[in-house]
Amino acid sequence: MFCRPKVYIEQKALDTIGHLCDGDARAGLNGLQLAVQARVGSGSTSRDIVVQEEHVKEGLQRSHILYDKAGEEHYNCISALHKSMRGSHENASLYWLGRMLEGGEDPLYVARRLVRFSSEDVGMADPSALPQAVSAFQACHFIGMPECEVILAQCVVYLARAPKSVEIYKAYGNVKASLRNHKGPLPSVPLHLRNAPTKLMKDLGYAEGYKYNPAFSAPVEQDYLPEELRGMDFFTWNPSDL
C-alpha cells in the first residue's frame, strides 16, 4: 500500500519564499512545489520530507524567479545589461533584460536606465537613441507588463546596435570637475551676456556690446565664458591639468 510522505517546511524556508517572491503568491507556490518534488524524487528512504532553505532556493531557481530586486543580484544584472549594450552585444543584452523582467523587476526601472544609457553611451553618435528610449519608457508606463516586455527588448537591441560615443558624458564630467575644483568665488557672468530688463541694469552695462547672432550673416566673434575660463575646451580638457 502506497503511503504519502509527510512534508515539513522549515520556518526559514518560508521566510526565504516570502522575501524572494515579494508578495507574489503564485511564484512562491510554484517554487515550493518544485522544491517538494525535488525532495520526493531525491531517493530519500525517509518517510518524512523536510524542506529547507536551500531546497526552496533551488526550486525558485528552477522556476526562473530567483531575483533579489533589492539586493546584489539587482545591481549585478543591470550592470551586466549596461555593459553588454555598451559592448554592442545584442544577444547578451536581451538575456540580461530577460533575467531582470522574468525575475519581477520593475520595467520602469529598466526603462529609466535605458534613457540614461542612450545619452551616456550612445550620445551624439546617434541622437535618435534618446527619443527611442524615452518612447520606450512612455510605452511601458502606458501598458505595463507583460505587454511592454517586447518594447523594452526592441529598445535594448536598438541601443546595443547603435554606434557609441561618450563625448557628451565626458565633457559634462569635465564641467563638474571644473566647478568642484575651482578655488574661491565662481566667476561672474560677463556683462554682455546678462539680461537688461530695467534702465538701471542698462546703466550698469548689462547686455552692452552683445552681438545678436541672427542679425549677422557670418559667424560672430564673441566670448561666452567668463574671462578666467576663456580658451578652455571641456571636450578636450583633463581635470588633471589643474
C-alpha positions, 0 to 999 in steps of 0.5 A: 500500500502506497503511503504519502510522505509527510512534508515539513517546511522549515520556518526559514524556508518560508521566510526565504519564499516570502522575501524572494517572491515579494508578495507574489503568491503564485511564484512562491507556490510554484517554487515550493512545489518544485522544491517538494518534488525535488525532495520526493524524487531525491531517493530519500528512504525517509518517510518524512520530507523536510524542506529547507532553505536551500531546497526552496532556493533551488526550486525558485531557481528552477522556476526562473524567479530567483531575483533579489530586486533589492539586493546584489543580484539587482545591481549585478544584472543591470550592470551586466545589461549596461555593459553588454549594450555598451559592448554592442552585444545584442544577444547578451543584452536581451538575456540580461533584460530577460533575467531582470523582467522574468525575475519581477523587476520593475520595467520602469526601472529598466526603462529609466536606465535605458534613457540614461544609457542612450545619452551616456553611451550612445550620445551624439553618435546617434541622437535618435537613441534618446527619443527611442528610449524615452518612447520606450519608457512612455510605452511601458508606463502606458501598458505595463507588463507583460505587454511592454516586455517586447518594447523594452527588448526592441529598445535594448537591441536598438541601443546595443546596435547603435554606434557609441560615443561618450563625448557628451558624458565626458565633457559634462564630467569635465564641467563638474570637475571644473566647478568642484575644483575651482578655488574661491568665488565662481566667476561672474557672468560677463556683462554682455551676456546678462539680461537688461530688463530695467534702465538701471541694469542698462546703466550698469552695462548689462547686455552692452556690446552683445552681438545678436547672432541672427542679425549677422550673416557670418559667424560672430566673434564673441566670448561666452565664458567668463574671462578666467575660463576663456580658451578652455575646451571641456571636450578636450580638457583633463581635470588633471591639468589643474 
